[in-house]
Amino acid sequence: LRELRNGGSRSTNFMTSLFSFKSSSSSSSSSSSSSSSNHTQQRLPGAIIIGVRKGGTRALLEMLNLHPDVDVAKAEVHYFNVEEHYQQGLDWYRAQMPFTQAGQLTVEKTPGYFASTQVPARVWDMNPAVRLLLIVRDPAERLVSDYTQVRHNRLERHKPYQALEEMLLHQGDINPEYKALQRSLYHQHLARWLEVFPREQIHIVDGDALIRDPYPELQKAERFLGLPARISPSNFYYNSTKGFYCLLSAGHDKCLDESKGRPHAPLSEQAFRKLCHYFRKPNRVFFGMVGRSFSWC
Ligand SMILES: Nc1ncnc2c1ncn2[C@@H]1O[C@H](COP(=O)(O)OS(=O)(=O)O)[C@@H](OP(=O)(O)O)[C@H]1O
């Protein structure tokens, strides 16, 4: 899978960028949540995709958005993890949400929430009944994807960057200080969420399974969110140029933009093996916490 993902060439000028099938109003910058003329209204999210960064959060959000009873905040909101946003209060947060009909579920995704220490208690304060979705992916692959994203951003800003192996290894051993490594220690972050929320309120999505075959993961998410089953296999088709599933709805199709599925930065087999070895124990702890296992490296 790794070779396929890294070696496979993907067209970068692929058809569509981020998409919106639904014609809901875009987020308002005003702090008002007042009803519009067609009786829609901005509402606080009933469900939040809290992470993990590079886990497939955008794909999950857009796939949930296929559901007629769901509408999503198009951009990442970063309310609970960015102090200047949080200080503006819930009216500001609500104003970032789409206008929805009564009975529709509002969903937002901000992958930075998962590893941010103050976020769980803040989310609870907003709504202790909010449903949380956590999409996880092989932590070694996630780390490489995370590094690749950071390197891409630095290259775009003409800033220097270090090779992944230099960041990851210190005198031949895994460097535990590397931030992208820490973000892959899922058990540590989940433990903080479980100090605040009961386990049943956090649904775990298998990000690797979502890439291979999205529909079963979406069925489970629908059930967790208490939604009628409306998403169907015909909403997905495999796009071999892109190397991913894309979405189909009401005659429109769309794929995630080229920021998803970038060729991963190179890492020697030896370093990758060390990484897999390093994650073995933390992964086991995580499996125990969530009550299931994943076939990670
Ligand atoms: N259908 C579909 N299309 C495109 N990409 C898909 C899809 N499903 C999952 N993914 C995987 O999503 C990975 C990016 O994760 P995130 O959206 O969470 O990234 S981010 O944290 O918001 O930057 C991204 O990771 P990389 O491949 O490492 O770029 C994809 O592998």
The ligand as an ORCA input file, in Angstrom:
! r2SCAN-3c Opt
* xyz 0 1
  N     -11.243     10.215     -1.179
  C     -10.094     10.802     -0.844
  N      -9.502     11.687     -1.670
  C      -8.335     12.255     -1.334
  N      -7.678     12.034     -0.163
  C      -8.231     11.176      0.695
  C      -9.444     10.518      0.394
  N      -9.748      9.726      1.440
  C      -8.775      9.863      2.326
  N      -7.849     10.734      1.890
  C      -6.631     11.042      2.621
  O      -6.793     12.269      3.323
  C      -5.484     12.648      3.696
  C      -5.485     14.081      4.151
  O      -6.088     14.104      5.409
  P      -6.803     15.394      5.993
  O      -7.878     15.852      5.077
  O      -7.204     15.059      7.378
  O      -5.620     16.448      5.982
  S      -5.567     17.812      6.803
  O      -5.139     17.500      8.160
  O      -6.882     18.432      6.737
  O      -4.532     18.596      6.081
  C      -4.645     12.397      2.468
  O      -3.363     12.055      2.903
  P      -2.083     12.044      1.946
  O      -2.352     10.989      0.916
  O      -0.968     11.675      2.841
  O      -1.989     13.409      1.367
  C      -5.384     11.261      1.758
  O      -4.670     10.066      1.748
*
